[in-house]
Amino acid sequence: MNIYVSNLSFNVQDEDLRAFFTEYGDVSSAKVITDKFTGKSRGFGFVEMPDNEAAQKAIAELDNGIVEGRTIRVMEARPKEARPERSGGGFGGGNRGGGFGGNNGGGYNKNRY
């Protein structure tokens, strides 16, 4: 069973996440999700447990528990929903104006009041 864990402290690492769940049974994998640019934790992760009964017990006992001063949420992970294809793609496309033309009143206007 795949388990979603949210509201994790930003200090929690993969090994810590695995340790929270190993007392309930075997853990196939434990991954704290990180920002791809900074490498810092995004505050949530996933744990995979092969035994559904052990996973349900872990969810029941760990949900709303306190870890490093934060109340974590633990639940069965839902599959990622299919997102509609984005149109237009990347850069360009569409005329959005832009630039710095005209006197369109940016900034402070002393005549406003």
Secondary structure, 3 states (H helix, E strand, C coil): CEEEEECCCCCCCHHHHHHHHHCCCCCCEEEEEECCCCCCEEEEEEEECCCHHHHHHHHHHHCCCEECCEECEEEECCCCCCCCCCCCCCCCCCCCCCCCCCCCCCCCCCCCC
